[in-house]
Structures are given as C-alpha cells and as structure tokens.
C-alpha cells in the first residue's frame, strides 16, 4: 500500500507514459510513489475501452493516480468537468500537471478528498478503486462517495476478478445499489452502479 500516501517531495524518478484513449494520443508524467507509476495499468485500460466517453456532465475520478482517467474524460468530452480525487498528494500534483499539459487544466480539478465540498454531486463516477486497502476500507470509501451520485447518475468501476470483483458486485447490490456487470476482460470485471432507490 506504499503508493497511497506519498507527498510530492517523496517522488521517485519521473517517467513518461503514453496512451491512446478514445482516439486521442495522450502523454503523462508519472513517478514512483503513485499507483501504476510506470505505465497505464491494465484495469484502467479495460475500463476506458468498455465505454464511449461522455460528452458533458460533472464527473468524479475516484483514486485518480497520475490522472489518466480524468484527463482522458476531459479531452474527449468538451463539456465535461472532472474532480480528480486521491489521498496521495503526489498523485494529485501529477494529475493537475498532466491535465494542464493536455490543455484541460481548467476543467480538471485535482485534490485530496477534504478539498471537495460536501454537497457536491456527480453525473458519473469513474474508478479503478484501491482494492488493496482492504475490504473494510474499500467499503467505507464507496459508502462515502456513491451517495454523491446525482439522480440518474452512474458509477463505473473496474475490479480484478481475483481481488473480489464478483463479491464487490454482490455487496453493492446488498447495500441497495443496483449493480450490473457490463464487461469482463483480461481478468477484470467492469461494473455499473446506480444510486440507491429512493
């Protein structure tokens, strides 16, 4: 879990990562001390390949890492705004820098969770959640953010099958969140989660 809590002064050597997402060639600076610090990880690639990008709306990238989801969403959606949230201050710094580099720094706001106003809601939540923090902490994380979905909103999560993707789907349904597995690829489950029914 060492990559969850680094600060910018604890950065390892920086690296350049490139990826083509929704037809856009994107470049990122990343570093040791953030999740998947040397490449675009497979789970995130599966998540982004599963869906067409939204063209508008206020979105949340939960656990943003160095920012590939947030930046890709903003680049592909000209009317999209994204809150990119991570407990890792180094990840927040890299995400904002990568958004500026891609020309979408005005529509991506990177910050730690305590920088997000408590009444802010989202049309969509996108996340490759930090499964390795443990089930209890993961459930608490989802409890904190899924209620921020606006009516009619949806959360899109990618979870390794071997790290509990199927059990997470069952748990979400038990908590009252309709949850559908919409894709399964490369050992990952892609889940769509709806708000609790009123």
Backbone bond lengths (Angstrom), bond angles and torsions (degrees), N, CA, C in turn:
res aa  C-N    CA-C-N  psi(-1)  N-CA   C-N-CA  omega(-1)  CA-C   N-CA-C  phi
1 X - - - 1.459 - - 1.532 111.32 -
2 X 1.346 117.83 13.22 1.453 119.36 -171.79 1.516 113.15 -63.46
3 X 1.332 118.23 -23.24 1.463 119.16 -176.17 1.523 112.95 -82.39
4 X 1.307 119.93 -1.15 1.457 120.19 -174.72 1.523 113.68 -81.96
5 X 1.315 119.47 -20.64 1.458 119.34 -167.34 1.525 114.01 -131.60
6 X 1.322 118.58 26.15 1.451 120.20 179.92 1.530 111.30 -77.72
7 X 1.336 114.66 151.54 1.453 122.07 173.68 1.531 107.97 -107.73
8 X 1.353 118.13 163.44 1.462 119.17 -175.88 1.521 114.61 -56.13
9 X 1.329 118.69 -31.81 1.455 119.77 -179.43 1.528 112.82 -75.85
10 X 1.351 116.85 -4.27 1.457 121.07 176.80 1.530 112.28 -102.89
11 X 1.315 116.66 13.71 1.462 120.09 -176.53 1.517 110.71 -64.95
12 X 1.330 114.90 139.00 1.448 120.09 168.81 1.522 109.08 -80.91
13 X 1.328 117.83 -171.46 1.461 120.66 178.82 1.538 110.65 -58.36
14 X 1.325 115.96 139.60 1.461 119.14 178.86 1.527 109.96 -79.44
15 X 1.337 114.35 154.55 1.461 121.67 178.65 1.515 108.07 -137.09
16 X 1.312 115.71 158.30 1.453 121.52 174.89 1.527 108.96 -104.46
17 X 1.320 115.37 132.66 1.459 122.45 179.62 1.527 107.70 -124.22
18 X 1.316 117.04 134.57 1.461 120.72 176.61 1.516 109.09 -119.46
19 X 1.321 115.62 149.94 1.465 121.31 177.99 1.525 108.13 -156.50
20 X 1.309 115.72 147.55 1.463 121.19 172.87 1.519 107.49 -106.13
21 X 1.331 116.34 117.72 1.460 122.09 -176.58 1.523 108.31 -128.03
22 X 1.326 115.93 123.44 1.463 121.43 179.13 1.531 111.24 52.27
23 X 1.331 115.54 38.72 1.454 120.55 176.39 1.509 115.64 82.31
24 X 1.312 117.41 2.98 1.468 121.33 -179.61 1.528 109.57 -109.21
25 X 1.327 115.98 129.06 1.463 120.85 176.15 1.525 108.34 -84.30
26 X 1.319 115.87 117.12 1.463 121.74 -174.26 1.518 110.09 -117.08
27 X 1.325 115.93 145.44 1.457 122.51 176.40 1.523 108.96 -124.18
28 X 1.316 115.57 139.77 1.457 121.51 -177.47 1.520 110.03 -132.71
29 X 1.311 115.55 147.03 1.455 121.52 165.96 1.515 107.44 -99.20
30 X 1.321 116.38 130.06 1.455 121.01 176.96 1.528 108.20 -132.97
31 X 1.309 116.20 -179.21 1.465 119.91 -175.32 1.510 110.05 -159.08
32 X 1.326 115.33 159.51 1.447 118.92 168.65 1.520 108.91 -59.49
33 X 1.320 116.16 143.82 1.456 119.42 -177.65 1.505 113.71 102.55
34 X 1.353 117.44 -1.13 1.464 120.97 171.72 1.516 108.02 -125.50
35 X 1.338 115.47 159.27 1.454 120.85 -179.61 1.520 110.30 -59.19
36 X 1.340 115.92 132.89 1.460 122.72 178.79 1.523 109.99 50.83
37 X 1.313 115.15 56.57 1.446 120.86 -171.94 1.506 116.08 -73.57
38 X 1.331 118.41 0.46 1.460 119.25 -177.98 1.528 113.73 -121.48
39 X 1.346 117.36 -4.80 1.466 118.97 -176.97 1.519 108.92 -166.91
40 X 1.341 115.80 169.52 1.455 120.12 170.01 1.521 107.31 -76.38
41 X 1.323 116.74 118.27 1.463 119.05 -173.17 1.526 111.18 -70.88
42 X 1.327 115.02 157.95 1.454 121.12 -172.72 1.523 112.19 -63.98
43 X 1.330 117.64 -40.91 1.455 120.01 -179.19 1.520 112.39 -61.10
44 X 1.331 116.37 -44.14 1.458 119.93 178.06 1.522 110.65 -63.31
45 X 1.332 117.18 -39.17 1.465 120.23 177.30 1.527 111.03 -61.11
46 X 1.325 116.70 -42.64 1.473 120.50 178.55 1.528 110.19 -62.47
47 X 1.340 116.92 -44.55 1.460 120.61 179.97 1.526 111.02 -58.94
48 X 1.320 117.14 -48.42 1.459 120.79 -175.69 1.523 112.00 -68.98
49 X 1.328 117.34 -31.03 1.468 120.10 178.65 1.523 112.71 -75.28
50 X 1.318 117.10 -19.77 1.465 120.34 -174.37 1.522 112.28 -75.05
51 X 1.321 118.16 -30.34 1.460 121.37 -170.92 1.523 111.31 -121.87
52 X 1.324 115.05 153.85 1.454 120.65 165.08 1.532 108.06 -78.00
53 X 1.319 118.14 149.09 1.466 119.21 -177.51 1.520 111.48 -73.44
54 X 1.314 117.52 143.13 1.471 119.71 173.22 1.517 110.16 -68.25
55 X 1.308 116.30 146.52 1.467 120.25 -179.86 1.520 112.48 -90.39
56 X 1.323 116.99 -15.65 1.458 120.15 -179.87 1.509 110.20 -159.37
57 X 1.322 115.11 178.75 1.450 120.85 177.42 1.517 112.04 111.18
58 X 1.331 114.53 167.01 1.461 121.36 177.61 1.518 107.85 -102.87
59 X 1.334 116.55 118.12 1.453 122.57 -169.48 1.522 110.51 -118.04
60 X 1.332 114.29 158.85 1.464 122.00 175.50 1.518 109.03 -121.64
61 X 1.328 116.48 128.98 1.460 122.82 168.00 1.516 105.97 -102.50
62 X 1.318 115.93 105.72 1.468 122.25 -173.80 1.522 109.72 -94.02
63 X 1.350 116.14 115.06 1.458 120.87 -174.22 1.512 109.64 79.72
64 X 1.334 117.09 61.62 1.460 121.70 -163.98 1.523 114.44 -74.73
65 X 1.349 119.23 -17.57 1.460 118.75 -176.12 1.522 109.99 57.82
66 X 1.337 117.00 -135.84 1.465 119.27 -179.95 1.529 112.70 -85.79
67 X 1.351 117.21 4.72 1.452 120.58 168.20 1.503 119.18 102.49
68 X 1.330 120.75 15.37 1.467 118.55 -175.87 1.522 114.05 -62.44
69 X 1.333 118.09 -39.43 1.460 119.58 -179.20 1.521 110.29 -69.29
70 X 1.322 116.85 -49.95 1.464 120.83 -177.64 1.518 111.42 -58.86
71 X 1.318 116.98 -46.66 1.458 120.62 -177.91 1.524 110.60 -66.74
72 X 1.329 117.49 -43.79 1.468 120.00 179.70 1.527 111.21 -61.42
73 X 1.325 117.39 -41.78 1.461 120.73 178.74 1.524 111.24 -61.60
74 X 1.329 116.97 -43.96 1.460 120.39 -177.34 1.532 111.76 -71.08
75 X 1.324 116.86 -38.23 1.465 119.77 179.43 1.528 110.65 -66.82
76 X 1.338 117.02 -41.10 1.462 120.23 -176.68 1.517 113.09 -79.11
77 X 1.329 117.47 -24.25 1.458 121.18 -176.48 1.510 111.23 -115.67
78 X 1.305 118.43 102.57 1.472 120.20 -174.14 1.518 114.63 -65.56
79 X 1.337 117.81 -19.01 1.462 120.22 178.41 1.530 111.80 -109.99
80 X 1.326 115.93 16.71 1.464 121.81 179.98 1.523 109.75 -88.47
81 X 1.350 116.02 140.10 1.457 122.00 164.35 1.521 107.60 -121.22
82 X 1.318 116.32 145.51 1.459 121.13 -173.72 1.520 110.50 -132.43
83 X 1.331 116.26 129.67 1.461 121.62 163.64 1.521 106.66 -92.76
84 X 1.321 116.71 121.00 1.463 122.42 178.61 1.522 107.76 -106.63
85 X 1.328 116.57 115.32 1.463 121.54 -169.76 1.523 110.19 -118.14
86 X 1.325 115.56 135.04 1.465 120.95 175.53 1.525 108.10 -155.15
87 X 1.335 116.84 146.39 1.465 120.51 175.48 1.522 111.37 -77.06
88 X 1.323 116.90 -16.20 1.453 123.03 -178.49 1.527 108.70 -86.52
89 X 1.321 117.11 112.73 1.460 120.87 -176.66 1.528 112.34 -65.00
90 X 1.323 116.51 -31.76 1.466 119.52 175.37 1.524 110.23 -63.46
91 X 1.325 117.57 -42.59 1.463 121.32 177.92 1.526 110.53 -60.16
92 X 1.318 116.76 -42.93 1.468 120.80 179.37 1.525 110.52 -59.96
93 X 1.331 116.42 -45.81 1.464 120.70 -179.89 1.523 111.44 -61.83
94 X 1.325 117.20 -45.41 1.458 121.06 -179.97 1.523 111.33 -65.08
95 X 1.338 117.25 -41.18 1.460 119.96 -179.84 1.519 111.25 -61.02
96 X 1.334 117.10 -45.98 1.458 118.92 -179.47 1.522 111.10 -64.07
97 X 1.337 116.73 -40.25 1.464 120.07 178.18 1.521 111.29 -64.58
98 X 1.322 117.33 -40.39 1.463 120.49 179.64 1.522 111.49 -69.01
99 X 1.327 116.95 -34.17 1.463 119.76 175.77 1.527 110.59 -66.00
100 X 1.329 116.72 -43.07 1.464 120.13 176.90 1.524 110.47 -60.54
101 X 1.311 115.63 -43.00 1.466 120.92 -179.66 1.521 111.66 -60.90
102 X 1.326 117.30 -35.74 1.459 121.83 -179.40 1.525 113.03 -84.72
103 X 1.328 116.58 -1.67 1.453 120.03 178.64 1.514 114.80 82.60
104 X 1.330 117.10 16.81 1.469 120.48 -178.53 1.523 111.46 -123.20
105 X 1.319 116.46 22.20 1.458 119.73 -178.80 1.511 113.98 -62.62
106 X 1.328 116.83 -22.61 1.463 119.87 178.15 1.518 112.48 -78.24
107 X 1.346 117.65 -13.52 1.466 120.98 -178.04 1.524 113.23 -117.12
108 X 1.319 117.29 0.92 1.468 122.36 174.51 1.522 107.39 -118.84
109 X 1.332 115.42 122.68 1.467 121.25 176.83 1.517 107.79 -114.05
110 X 1.316 116.49 108.79 1.459 120.84 179.98 1.522 109.30 -95.91
111 X 1.327 116.00 138.21 1.458 119.70 179.37 1.512 111.41 -169.29
112 X 1.314 115.47 169.25 1.458 120.89 173.13 1.526 108.41 -79.52
113 X 1.328 117.92 162.61 1.471 119.55 -174.52 1.526 114.39 -55.04
114 X 1.311 118.02 -33.31 1.463 119.67 -176.75 1.528 112.86 -73.22
115 X 1.322 117.86 -6.24 1.459 121.00 176.44 1.526 112.72 -90.55
116 X 1.324 117.83 -3.17 1.467 121.36 -178.45 1.527 108.85 -94.51
117 X 1.330 118.88 123.86 1.469 120.24 178.13 1.530 111.20 -55.26
118 X 1.325 118.32 138.87 1.464 120.89 -173.68 1.516 114.48 -65.58
119 X 1.329 117.78 -19.13 1.465 119.60 -178.10 1.524 112.64 -98.99
120 X 1.323 118.49 6.67 1.462 120.50 -178.11 1.526 110.65 -75.19
121 X 1.321 117.01 135.40 1.463 122.10 178.74 1.530 109.48 -120.91
122 X 1.339 114.82 166.84 1.457 120.82 -172.02 1.521 111.41 -134.48
123 X 1.338 114.34 142.97 1.456 119.86 173.92 1.522 111.04 -74.09
124 X 1.320 116.51 -34.12 1.459 121.82 177.14 1.521 109.61 -145.14
125 X 1.336 115.15 145.90 1.458 122.51 169.67 1.526 107.18 -116.84
126 X 1.317 116.02 129.94 1.465 121.93 176.48 1.517 107.54 -117.01
127 X 1.343 116.70 135.93 1.463 117.17 -177.25 1.521 112.35 -160.96
128 X 1.320 114.17 137.71 1.457 123.23 160.56 1.530 103.49 -105.30
129 X 1.331 117.71 85.26 1.474 120.09 -165.53 1.522 112.67 -68.40
130 X 1.328 116.36 156.20 1.469 121.51 -176.51 1.531 111.60 -77.95
131 X 1.310 115.51 77.97 1.467 121.38 -175.52 1.527 111.94 -56.74
132 X 1.315 116.93 -35.09 1.473 119.83 -172.53 1.528 113.81 -74.27
133 X 1.325 118.04 -1.46 1.471 118.29 174.29 1.530 110.90 -74.11
134 X 1.330 117.36 -10.32 1.459 120.98 179.25 1.517 111.52 104.78
135 X 1.314 114.81 153.18 1.464 120.24 -173.55 1.525 112.40 -61.13
136 X 1.318 117.83 -44.66 1.466 120.22 -177.40 1.521 111.15 -62.42
137 X 1.339 117.14 -46.01 1.458 120.58 -179.88 1.526 111.42 -67.74
138 X 1.331 116.81 -37.21 1.465 119.99 177.81 1.522 110.75 -64.19
139 X 1.316 117.12 -44.59 1.464 120.29 178.53 1.528 110.72 -61.26
140 X 1.334 116.67 -40.97 1.466 119.61 178.21 1.526 110.80 -63.34
141 X 1.322 116.64 -39.88 1.464 120.83 178.24 1.528 111.01 -60.65
142 X 1.319 116.30 -47.22 1.468 119.97 -178.97 1.529 111.08 -68.41
143 X 1.334 117.12 -37.16 1.463 120.49 175.56 1.528 111.18 -59.16
144 X 1.339 116.32 -34.29 1.460 120.39 -177.48 1.521 112.58 -74.77
145 X 1.330 117.58 -32.77 1.465 120.04 -170.32 1.524 114.97 -107.95
146 X 1.317 119.18 -32.76 1.470 119.22 -179.67 1.533 112.93 -60.46
147 X 1.340 120.47 -34.32 1.462 119.00 176.04 1.532 114.05 -63.49
148 X 1.329 117.71 -10.65 1.456 120.68 178.19 1.526 112.92 -83.60
149 X 1.314 117.08 -2.61 1.466 118.93 175.46 1.522 109.78 -64.80
150 X 1.321 116.06 132.59 1.456 121.10 175.17 1.525 109.33 -71.42
151 X 1.331 118.12 158.32 1.471 119.68 175.19 1.528 109.88 -53.50
152 X 1.312 115.15 131.65 1.455 120.09 -177.55 1.514 114.36 81.68
153 X 1.339 116.71 0.58 1.453 120.42 179.98 1.521 111.84 -78.25
154 X 1.326 115.62 175.81 1.456 120.67 -178.88 1.526 108.92 -150.31
155 X 1.332 115.42 143.78 1.461 121.42 171.89 1.520 108.33 -106.18
156 X 1.324 115.48 137.43 1.462 122.05 -179.76 1.516 107.90 -118.84
157 X 1.337 115.29 113.90 1.469 121.99 -174.09 1.518 109.42 -120.73
158 X 1.326 116.19 146.00 1.463 121.25 171.00 1.525 107.95 -120.93
159 X 1.337 115.17 131.03 1.461 120.83 -175.44 1.522 108.36 -140.48
160 X 1.319 116.48 135.06 1.455 120.46 176.50 1.525 110.43 -60.75
161 X 1.318 116.49 134.62 1.463 120.21 175.64 1.527 110.12 -58.75
162 X 1.330 117.02 -41.02 1.465 120.94 -176.96 1.519 112.84 -72.38
163 X 1.340 117.39 -15.82 1.462 120.96 179.31 1.520 111.81 -106.95
164 X 1.341 116.45 18.61 1.455 118.64 170.02 1.510 116.44 104.78
165 X 1.326 118.35 24.33 1.448 120.09 179.90 1.517 113.53 -59.12
166 X 1.333 116.67 -41.93 1.462 119.66 -178.51 1.525 111.56 -72.25
167 X 1.321 117.21 -39.45 1.471 119.14 179.69 1.525 110.48 -69.39
168 X 1.342 117.54 -32.04 1.454 119.69 176.90 1.526 110.24 -66.10
169 X 1.310 117.16 -40.42 1.461 119.66 176.58 1.520 111.03 -59.24
170 X 1.326 117.11 -45.34 1.469 120.25 179.00 1.519 111.02 -62.26
171 X 1.323 117.20 -42.64 1.464 120.76 -179.41 1.524 110.92 -62.59
172 X 1.328 117.39 -43.84 1.461 120.32 -179.98 1.529 110.97 -61.46
173 X 1.308 117.05 -41.12 1.469 120.53 177.94 1.523 110.00 -63.51
174 X 1.334 116.26 -41.41 1.473 120.00 178.62 1.532 111.47 -63.02
175 X 1.325 117.27 -28.83 1.471 120.64 178.73 1.525 112.73 -82.58
176 X 1.327 117.22 1.35 1.459 121.04 177.55 1.515 115.00 95.05
177 X 1.347 117.33 6.15 1.463 120.87 178.03 1.532 109.19 -96.27
178 X 1.325 119.08 108.31 1.467 119.20 174.35 1.532 109.35 -54.51
179 X 1.327 116.43 126.76 1.463 121.30 -174.35 1.520 109.38 -136.14
180 X 1.328 115.45 126.23 1.459 122.01 -178.37 1.521 109.66 -119.79
181 X 1.326 115.72 135.46 1.458 118.88 170.94 1.524 107.34 -82.50
182 X 1.327 116.35 116.10 1.464 120.49 -175.13 1.516 112.49 -101.90
183 X 1.327 118.25 -12.98 1.460 121.04 178.06 1.515 109.03 -160.73
184 X 1.321 114.34 156.09 1.454 121.71 174.55 1.519 106.91 -145.31
185 X 1.335 116.59 119.18 1.461 120.17 -176.04 1.517 109.51 -155.94
186 X 1.325 115.48 144.42 1.474 122.17 173.66 1.516 112.75 54.00
187 X 1.354 117.01 29.31 1.454 120.46 -179.75 1.509 114.40 83.93
188 X 1.321 117.71 11.88 1.459 122.07 -179.44 1.519 111.38 -118.16
189 X 1.335 115.35 147.87 1.454 122.53 171.48 1.525 108.17 -104.90
190 X 1.314 116.10 136.10 1.461 121.66 173.29 1.519 107.56 -109.00
191 X 1.328 115.64 121.55 1.463 121.97 -174.18 1.519 109.99 -114.18
192 X 1.334 116.41 140.94 1.457 122.66 168.86 1.520 108.01 -110.47
193 X 1.321 115.88 125.00 1.444 123.08 -174.37 1.522 109.20 -117.42
194 X 1.325 116.02 128.18 1.469 121.16 179.91 1.520 109.62 -101.24
195 X 1.327 117.06 159.96 1.466 119.56 176.39 1.527 110.93 -61.76
196 X 1.324 115.14 156.35 1.457 119.13 172.79 1.509 110.67 -58.34
197 X 1.328 115.86 144.22 1.446 119.41 174.69 1.515 109.46 -66.29
198 X 1.316 116.21 146.10 1.461 120.85 179.01 1.515 109.79 -63.16
